[in-house]
């Protein structure tokens, strides 16, 4: 079957999944919001079948909930689910920091140094939107730098379910959190550079726990409650 302009079903399916996933993760569609099969089919110029299959795939990733005869809705994780996902995030990122510390001088090290240079500037300028982007990049570089494809695959699924782009903004609204987060990132990198894998893992885990506490505090005040 061909889609618009001769686009094959396989390629349009991949584009649909990638784009709707991106919108959910970026917070462009809010938790609990209904997704219209018809509207998306019209937007992408396809039949409703690939949209339906896209919803099934995103449900397996934990991003949407399909309610038979009711509709498809963006998943709204509970505080318990957020806590559990952050516990897994802590384990994976701690392991990644340890693995990266064992690798020595790899390209991600220089990228992390540049990330922190830009992060310092963003924090000093109180540019929280920019700092939030750099936070995501920092954690991503740690994961990629670990050079463990299985760990990275699990991490990607986890971050999709968290819709982390939206949540990190909430955590950074807490007074003093951007400065503290930046200091924690510097400490993690110092330990990685010194090849102290044990300490890098411990400090990375402590950093993720601190982020979780800031996030949950923000959710309690209603900044961006899911």
ZIJO-V871573 format. One record per helix or strand. SS is the DSSP state (h for helix, s for strand). FROM is the first residue (numbers start at 1). TO is the last residue. If there is no record, write none. Layout:
ss,from,to
SS,FROM,TO
SS,FROM,TO
This chain:
ss,from,to
s,2,2
h,4,6
s,8,8
h,9,25
s,34,35
h,37,44
h,48,60
s,64,67
s,71,74
h,79,103
h,107,124
h,128,146
h,149,162
h,164,171
h,177,193
h,197,220
